[in-house]
Every structure is written in C-alpha cells, then in structure tokens.
Amino acid sequence: MNKKGKILVADDEASLRLLLSKELSRAGYSVDVAVDGEETLKKIQDEFYQVILLDIVMPKKDGLSVLRYIRNESVPSEVIILTGNATVESAIECMKLGAFEYVKKPYSLQELLILIERAIAHQRVQIDIKVLRQELRRSGYGGKIIGKSKRIKELRGIIQRLAPTQSTVLILGESGSGKELVSRAIHDESQIRDKPFVAINCASLSETLLESELFGYEKGAFTDAKTQKRGLAEIADGGTLFLDEIGEIPLRFQAKLLRFLETGEIRRVGGTRDIKLDVRIICATNKPLELLVSQGEFRADLYYRLNVLSITVPPLREHKEDIPLLVENILLGQVFMKKFDKEAMNLLMKYDWPGNVRELKNVIERSCILCNGNIVTADDLSFLSIPKKIEEEIKETFEVPQFNEMEIMSLKEMERRHIINVLKHVGGHKGKGARILQINPKTLYYKMKQYNIITDYK
C-alpha cells in the first residue's frame, strides 16, 4: 500500500526543510521539498500532493503567488501556510485564496501532524462529495443492493468474500442489471472504503479521450490542453477505479491499460515520466470477453489479468420476487409520492425486463408521470410492451369473439366493430381494452371519437 499521503514542503530555509522531511517521512508520509517559488510551481505541475506546506516569503516567487496559481488552476491540494512573518492582512489574504490553515512559526510538530491529517481528511471528503454528486446523477435506485431473494443473498455473500482482498475484480452481467452498484458495494466493504471510488464508462469515450480522461494530460499536450489535468486514475489513488464496459476499450489502448495494471504506473498524455499509483481495479462488462479474445478483438493477456476474481450479477427476470422492494425503493427516491395497485404490480411481476433494473426505474418514472392520481394502475402501464404469453393470458380471460370471415367490409368498419366488441367483453374498461388492442388508451379514446363509438360503459 502507498504511504499515508504525499506532501510538498516549500520553504527556503534548509534546516526546516530537512527537519520536516525527516519527521514527516517518519510519520508515514512521502515527502518532496522545494527551495523557492518557481521550483514549487514546477513540482505542483509535475506531481499531485495531498498537502503543500508553503512558506510565504520565498525567493523568485512568494507563497501568495503560488497560492493564487493553485486556486486559479483548481489544483486539489490542501495548502497549509507556514510563516515567520505573520500579519493579519496576510492571514486574511491566504484564507481568501483557499488556504486550509495559517500557522505561525515556531510551531509544534505534533500540532502540524494533526493539521496535516485534518487537511487530508478534508480533501478526501471534497473528492468523495464530487464523485457522489456524479453518482447520484447516474444512480439507478438509491445506491444499495435491494432484495431478499436467494440470488441477491448469494450476490451479497460473494461481495463480502471479495471485498477484503486487493485483487482485480471482473463483474459480469446484462446491461442495466446493476454492475456499478455491485462495484460500489465491493469498495464500501473493503479496507479502503474511506478512499476515493471513481468510475469511468469506457464505451462513451474514443481512444484519445479515454486515455486523457484516465491518465490525464500535460499542459500543451494537444491544442485544447491549456493546463495540466490529473486523470481519473490519479484521483482514485489509494482507492478504487471502476472501469465500466471494459469490453468496449479500443484494441490499441488495451496495451496501455495492461501496462498500468501490471506496473501500477501511468504516464500522462504528453508527459515524459511515470507516476506510481496504488489503485484497486474493478471492471465490468456485458460482453463475452472470451469470445472477443477468440475473435481478436480483446487481448488475451489483458483478459487473464482482469479475470482474477469474477462475479456475475443476476438479471432481474431471475429474481422477480424482489420487484416490490425495488419499486418501493425507487419510489422513495422520486418526487412522486405514489403507490402501485395490485393489478399494476402483477403486471410488473409478469414482465421479463430485458433492460433489467434500469428499465424498471424508467417504467416507474414514466407511469408515475402518466398517472393522474396517487395510485398507479395497470392502465398507467399500457405503454409497457406485453410479452406474448401475457397477451395470451389476457385474451383467454376475455375470450374476444372473431368476426365472420365471409362478411365483406372496409378496414375502418372492421376496426370499428372490433373496438366495440372488445369494449363489450371487458365491461367497458378502456385500459383493459387498450391492452388487448395493444394501443395507448389515448389512441383508443381518439378512435372511439373518430368512429363515433358511444357506450354506456365506464
């Protein structure tokens, strides 16, 4: 594992640099030093530090200039100002520029160590908040693995066994089944649960964008690279990096990913030096990687490197008994304070859910929008594509009579009569009628008006 964090000591006083470097290293930190403002800026551009201990009075560039650069370039390091020339004005200026703390020399080494720990904890919270906001925007259903079925209990058991290890994990499962949710659960139950969890969808990016997003880039690496950017792998340092849709990674980039997995080192786009990271890798795919390997679309050595431990997420159709719990949980996360009646829930239970939990979430949102009252009924789910076996069950229930094949009539008249017969045999229930006709209730209302169908039914 990496040390507790990386610290830059920026001070022109040699004895202080030596003392801090020695004591901080002894406390478990990785320490670099800078003798002036210009060297400080260069090191910040080349490396990421959790904490920068910064003197205000330094040659070439003073500490305030360095602090302004850190703020302007959105460098995520926490800065602790160490100064022997403390003034109220300079303290105010430093805090305005985002310094974490302002410390006057001389100071207690023990107090400084406590400050550093607080600064690193604050930085991790800020990163987690940023990542959490992104996750909430993507979140399918509340961020927890919901269900009491045998398949879900088995899944939780496998997660508990895999989580404590630091091995790479490959998550297999259909699209929308909750693979990212499983990866987050593995992270949350691991020893690095308090470290960053960072996700990237490999299918949504081209090879060039994927490399720059994952590994970062140096200023001037390409036309739009106005500043240096840390990649997601660096942001995840010490924690977990989740690579979703790993089967979509371009073949040429697979060699670079394999090198990262084997050495733990990355090189930013346009960079000349390697950066050592300590990241747990979790990957996911809905594609058969073995087949891709046989077809020459996925490197065999990368597949074997990824497939150290694997876990399969069951599709929703294999644990339908969890649907009521899932529906309840999804509704809790929505602005709609609604419930599903028995008939609507039965319809959800009979559907095969090819899009899995993601499709269930979308169906619930849509039905809540279409529903006029507080209770979602089967009518509100009429847009749901009904499988053939359910359609046959409905037809058997209502036994709609067939027309006399010898009777000659126009298509419009045939349609009009069919609508009338269906409405008669469902007791005028337009929702059931629309389901048998496989049309939207609004379409049924339109056709009744078009054909001047007036009934005494509800």
WOJOZI-V795795 format. One record per residue. PSI is psi in whole degrees, -180 to 180 (NA if undefined). Layout:
psi=PSI
psi=PSI
This chain:
psi=153
psi=167
psi=-178
psi=-22
psi=169
psi=131
psi=139
psi=123
psi=111
psi=102
psi=139
psi=-4
psi=111
psi=-43
psi=-37
psi=-41
psi=-45
psi=-44
psi=-50
psi=-41
psi=-43
psi=-48
psi=-38
psi=-36
psi=-41
psi=-31
psi=-2
psi=9
psi=154
psi=127
psi=132
psi=159
psi=155
psi=139
psi=-15
psi=178
psi=-39
psi=-42
psi=-35
psi=-48
psi=-41
psi=-43
psi=-37
psi=-37
psi=-29
psi=-23
psi=155
psi=130
psi=135
psi=-42
psi=139
psi=120
psi=111
psi=124
psi=147
psi=-46
psi=106
psi=153
psi=161
psi=-56
psi=134
psi=171
psi=-35
psi=-38
psi=-41
psi=-42
psi=-39
psi=-41
psi=-45
psi=-42
psi=-47
psi=-35
psi=5
psi=40
psi=125
psi=8
psi=147
psi=136
psi=126
psi=118
psi=127
psi=119
psi=146
psi=0
psi=57
psi=133
psi=157
psi=-41
psi=-46
psi=-36
psi=-45
psi=-44
psi=-43
psi=-42
psi=-36
psi=-34
psi=4
psi=14
psi=143
psi=-39
psi=157
psi=114
psi=132
psi=134
psi=146
psi=160
psi=163
psi=132
psi=-38
psi=-42
psi=-38
psi=-40
psi=-39
psi=-42
psi=-42
psi=-44
psi=-43
psi=-41
psi=-42
psi=-41
psi=-41
psi=-42
psi=-41
psi=-37
psi=-43
psi=-41
psi=-44
psi=-39
psi=-43
psi=-46
psi=-40
psi=-40
psi=-40
psi=-41
psi=-41
psi=-33
psi=-32
psi=-16
psi=135
psi=-51
psi=68
psi=-6
psi=9
psi=153
psi=109
psi=135
psi=153
psi=7
psi=165
psi=-42
psi=-40
psi=-37
psi=-40
psi=-41
psi=-45
psi=-39
psi=-42
psi=-41
psi=-44
psi=-31
psi=-35
psi=-33
psi=-44
psi=-18
psi=167
psi=10
psi=155
psi=141
psi=136
psi=120
psi=125
psi=146
psi=160
psi=161
psi=133
psi=5
psi=-12
psi=33
psi=-40
psi=-35
psi=-41
psi=-41
psi=-39
psi=-38
psi=-40
psi=-44
psi=-45
psi=-24
psi=8
psi=176
psi=-11
psi=29
psi=-25
psi=3
psi=170
psi=146
psi=116
psi=131
psi=146
psi=135
psi=108
psi=-24
psi=-20
psi=-1
psi=146
psi=171
psi=-44
psi=-47
psi=-37
psi=-43
psi=-45
psi=-35
psi=-40
psi=-43
psi=-12
psi=180
psi=160
psi=156
psi=130
psi=5
psi=-31
psi=178
psi=-45
psi=4
psi=78
psi=-29
psi=169
psi=145
psi=129
psi=139
psi=169
psi=-30
psi=-40
psi=-40
psi=-32
psi=1
psi=127
psi=-14
psi=-138
psi=135
psi=120
psi=118
psi=101
psi=150
psi=51
psi=-25
psi=-11
psi=-2
psi=130
psi=145
psi=-41
psi=-34
psi=-18
psi=-33
psi=-40
psi=-38
psi=-40
psi=-42
psi=-42
psi=-44
psi=-35
psi=-35
psi=-21
psi=14
psi=144
psi=164
psi=121
psi=152
psi=127
psi=-1
psi=167
psi=-3
psi=155
psi=145
psi=122
psi=129
psi=159
psi=94
psi=135
psi=133
psi=128
psi=128
psi=160
psi=149
psi=150
psi=12
psi=149
psi=99
psi=-35
psi=-40
psi=-42
psi=-37
psi=-46
psi=-27
psi=1
psi=16
psi=-8
psi=134
psi=134
psi=-40
psi=-35
psi=-40
psi=-46
psi=-31
psi=-34
psi=-35
psi=50
psi=-52
psi=137
psi=155
psi=137
psi=127
psi=123
psi=144
psi=158
psi=-32
psi=-17
psi=-3
psi=55
psi=-22
psi=-14
psi=-7
psi=-47
psi=-41
psi=-41
psi=-44
psi=-46
psi=-43
psi=-40
psi=-41
psi=-33
psi=-29
psi=2
psi=165
psi=-10
psi=118
psi=77
psi=165
psi=158
psi=131
psi=175
psi=-43
psi=-41
psi=-42
psi=-38
psi=-39
psi=-41
psi=-37
psi=-28
psi=-23
psi=148
psi=-12
psi=66
psi=-26
psi=7
psi=-148
psi=-33
psi=-42
psi=-40
psi=-44
psi=-44
psi=-40
psi=-42
psi=-45
psi=-45
psi=-43
psi=-34
psi=-35
psi=-41
psi=-25
psi=130
psi=-33
psi=-157
psi=-7
psi=123
psi=125
psi=176
psi=-31
psi=-37
psi=-11
psi=16
psi=-21
psi=-16
psi=130
psi=118
psi=125
psi=156
psi=-41
psi=-35
psi=-40
psi=-41
psi=-39
psi=-43
psi=-42
psi=-38
psi=-37
psi=-43
psi=-13
psi=66
psi=125
psi=154
psi=155
psi=157
psi=118
psi=-23
psi=-11
psi=127
psi=129
psi=165
psi=163
psi=-38
psi=-43
psi=-38
psi=-43
psi=-42
psi=-48
psi=-39
psi=-42
psi=-43
psi=-45
psi=-42
psi=-45
psi=-36
psi=-43
psi=-5
psi=15
psi=26
psi=6
psi=104
psi=-30
psi=-45
psi=-39
psi=-44
psi=-36
psi=-42
psi=-41
psi=-12
psi=45
psi=164
psi=143
psi=-36
psi=-37
psi=-39
psi=-45
psi=-42
psi=-44
psi=-36
psi=-40
psi=-42
psi=-42
psi=8
psi=45
psi=111
psi=124
psi=165
psi=9
psi=171
psi=NA
